[in-house]
Amino acid sequence: MNENLQAQLTATKQQHILDAAARVFAEKGFHAASIKDVAAAAGVAHGSIYTYFENKEALLLGLFDLMTTRTQAEVMPLLQAESDPRAFLRAAVYHPLAALTGGRAELFRIVISEALVNRAFAERVRTQLLDPMVLAAAGILERTVFAGALPPPDMALRVRAVTSLMLGAIVQRVLYDDVLEAHWDDFPDLLTDVLLSGLTGEQT
């Protein structure tokens, strides 16, 4: 069989299994779910799962990789389209928050819970989620708040203040905060104002 075709078939099968795993994990929880449950949901033999994924953690890692790749692919072109400083900052806040809703919010809930008890998985989350957020936030601050000026000496801490607010909002949302759930569409504008006021010391 042609190698490209084989790779496409493998990717399709992996995607099918990951879709099933996402449904099962959301319904039963990561720890309560089994490979057998995932196989049943995917309509494949139990043993065939191991052809594509070593174990249940590998399934979760596959889902996390897929989530971060898709989110970055969706968000980055939208950020590059903004030129106005405030609009750029709002886009930088809005699009990641908007991307991690619906089914992705449930997956993020599972990811966070596993990262709290699994050091190796936590390192994966840091390198694939937190580190890119920090780099993106640094670029945002340099382009908006500190455009044309030297960044302050505590820039690294300011960057983490921005990312912690965004990550905290996402965590609070996936922990079933009713107020955030009801006003999620309004939250990016509010957070943008808070960030601009706090970073510059000026009222927006």
C-alpha positions as CSV (number, residue, x, y, z in Angstrom):
1,M,0.0,0.0,0.0
2,N,1.2,3.5,-0.8
3,E,2.9,5.0,2.3
4,N,0.9,8.3,2.1
5,L,-2.4,6.4,1.8
6,Q,-1.4,4.2,4.8
7,A,-0.5,7.3,6.8
8,Q,-3.9,8.8,6.0
9,L,-5.8,5.7,7.0
10,T,-3.8,5.5,10.2
11,A,-4.6,9.2,11.0
12,T,-8.3,8.6,10.2
13,K,-8.5,5.6,12.5
14,Q,-6.7,7.5,15.2
15,Q,-9.0,10.4,14.9
16,H,-12.0,8.0,15.1
17,I,-10.7,6.5,18.2
18,L,-9.9,9.9,19.8
19,D,-13.4,11.1,19.0
20,A,-14.8,8.0,20.8
21,A,-12.4,8.6,23.7
22,A,-13.5,12.2,24.1
23,R,-17.2,11.1,24.4
24,V,-16.4,8.3,26.9
25,F,-14.1,10.5,29.1
26,A,-16.8,13.2,29.1
27,E,-19.5,10.7,30.1
28,K,-17.7,8.5,32.6
29,G,-14.7,10.6,33.6
30,F,-11.1,9.7,32.7
31,H,-10.3,7.4,35.6
32,A,-13.6,5.5,35.5
33,A,-13.4,5.0,31.8
34,S,-11.6,1.9,30.4
35,I,-10.0,1.1,27.1
36,K,-12.8,-1.4,26.6
37,D,-15.3,1.4,26.9
38,V,-13.5,3.4,24.3
39,A,-13.3,0.4,22.0
40,A,-17.0,-0.1,22.3
41,A,-17.8,3.5,21.6
42,A,-15.5,3.4,18.5
43,G,-16.9,0.2,17.3
44,V,-13.6,-1.6,17.2
45,A,-12.0,-4.6,18.8
46,H,-10.6,-4.0,22.3
47,G,-7.1,-5.0,21.2
48,S,-7.0,-2.8,18.2
49,I,-6.9,0.3,20.3
50,Y,-3.3,-0.7,21.3
51,T,-2.3,-0.6,17.7
52,Y,-2.6,3.1,17.8
53,F,-2.4,4.1,21.4
54,E,-0.2,2.5,24.1
55,N,-2.6,3.0,27.0
56,K,-5.4,5.3,28.3
57,E,-3.0,8.1,29.1
58,A,-1.8,8.0,25.5
59,L,-5.4,8.6,24.5
60,L,-5.7,11.6,26.7
61,L,-2.4,13.0,25.4
62,G,-3.6,12.5,21.9
63,L,-6.8,14.4,22.7
64,F,-4.8,17.2,24.3
65,D,-2.4,17.4,21.4
66,L,-5.3,17.7,19.0
67,M,-7.0,20.4,21.2
68,T,-3.9,22.6,21.4
69,T,-3.0,22.2,17.7
70,R,-6.5,23.1,16.6
71,T,-6.8,26.0,19.0
72,Q,-3.5,27.5,17.9
73,A,-4.4,27.0,14.2
74,E,-7.7,28.8,14.8
75,V,-6.4,31.6,17.0
76,M,-3.1,32.7,15.4
77,P,-4.5,33.9,12.0
78,L,-7.2,35.9,13.9
79,L,-4.5,37.7,16.0
80,Q,-2.4,38.5,13.0
81,A,-5.4,40.3,11.4
82,E,-5.7,42.9,14.2
83,S,-3.6,46.1,14.1
84,D,-5.3,48.4,16.7
85,P,-3.7,47.8,20.1
86,R,-6.9,47.4,22.1
87,A,-8.5,45.3,19.4
88,F,-5.4,43.1,19.3
89,L,-5.4,42.7,23.0
90,R,-9.1,41.9,23.0
91,A,-8.6,39.3,20.2
92,A,-5.8,37.8,22.2
93,V,-8.1,37.4,25.1
94,Y,-11.3,36.5,23.3
95,H,-10.2,33.8,20.8
96,P,-8.4,31.4,23.3
97,L,-11.4,31.7,25.7
98,A,-13.9,31.1,22.8
99,A,-11.9,28.2,21.5
100,L,-12.0,26.4,24.9
101,T,-15.7,26.1,25.2
102,G,-18.3,23.4,24.5
103,G,-16.7,19.9,24.2
104,R,-13.2,21.4,24.6
105,A,-14.2,22.8,28.0
106,E,-15.0,19.3,29.1
107,L,-11.7,18.0,27.7
108,F,-9.9,20.8,29.5
109,R,-11.6,19.8,32.7
110,I,-10.2,16.3,32.3
111,V,-6.7,17.6,31.4
112,I,-6.5,19.9,34.4
113,S,-7.6,17.2,36.8
114,E,-5.1,14.7,35.5
115,A,-2.3,17.3,35.5
116,L,-2.8,17.8,39.2
117,V,-1.9,14.2,40.0
118,N,0.4,13.2,37.2
119,R,3.7,15.1,37.1
120,A,4.7,13.8,33.6
121,F,1.4,14.8,32.2
122,A,1.6,18.2,33.9
123,E,5.0,18.8,32.2
124,R,3.3,18.1,28.8
125,V,0.5,20.6,29.7
126,R,3.1,23.2,30.6
127,T,5.1,22.8,27.4
128,Q,2.1,22.7,25.1
129,L,-0.3,25.0,26.8
130,L,1.3,27.3,29.4
131,D,4.6,28.0,27.6
132,P,2.9,29.0,24.3
133,M,0.5,31.2,26.3
134,V,3.5,33.0,28.0
135,L,5.2,33.6,24.7
136,A,2.0,34.9,23.1
137,A,1.3,37.2,26.1
138,A,4.9,38.6,25.9
139,G,4.3,39.4,22.2
140,I,0.9,41.0,23.0
141,L,2.4,43.2,25.7
142,E,5.3,44.3,23.5
143,R,2.9,45.1,20.6
144,T,0.3,46.9,22.7
145,V,1.1,48.3,26.1
146,F,4.8,48.7,25.7
147,A,4.9,49.4,21.9
148,G,8.0,51.6,21.1
149,A,9.3,51.5,24.6
150,L,11.6,49.2,26.6
151,P,9.7,46.6,28.5
152,P,9.8,46.9,32.3
153,P,12.3,44.8,34.3
154,D,9.4,42.8,35.8
155,M,8.1,41.9,32.3
156,A,8.3,38.1,33.0
157,L,6.0,38.5,36.0
158,R,3.6,40.8,34.1
159,V,3.3,38.2,31.4
160,R,2.5,35.6,33.9
161,A,-0.1,37.9,35.5
162,V,-1.8,38.0,32.1
163,T,-1.7,34.3,31.4
164,S,-2.8,33.4,35.0
165,L,-5.9,35.6,34.6
166,M,-6.8,33.9,31.3
167,L,-6.0,30.4,32.6
168,G,-7.8,31.1,35.8
169,A,-10.9,32.2,33.9
170,I,-10.9,29.0,31.9
171,V,-10.4,26.8,35.0
172,Q,-13.2,28.7,36.8
173,R,-15.5,28.2,33.8
174,V,-14.8,24.5,33.6
175,L,-15.5,24.2,37.3
176,Y,-19.1,25.1,36.5
177,D,-19.1,28.8,37.6
178,D,-22.7,29.8,36.7
179,V,-21.9,33.6,36.5
180,L,-19.1,33.0,34.0
181,E,-21.2,30.6,32.1
182,A,-24.0,33.1,31.7
183,H,-21.7,36.0,30.8
184,W,-18.9,34.3,29.0
185,D,-19.4,36.3,25.8
186,D,-19.0,39.6,27.8
187,F,-16.0,38.4,29.7
188,P,-13.3,39.2,27.1
189,D,-14.2,42.9,27.0
190,L,-14.1,43.1,30.8
191,L,-10.8,41.2,31.0
192,T,-9.3,43.4,28.3
193,D,-10.2,46.6,30.3
194,V,-8.8,45.1,33.5
195,L,-5.6,44.1,31.8
196,L,-5.1,47.5,30.1
197,S,-5.8,49.4,33.4
198,G,-3.6,47.2,35.5
199,L,-0.7,47.1,33.0
200,T,-0.6,50.8,32.3
201,G,-2.0,52.2,35.6
202,E,-4.6,54.2,33.6
203,Q,-8.4,54.0,33.4
204,T,-9.8,52.7,30.1
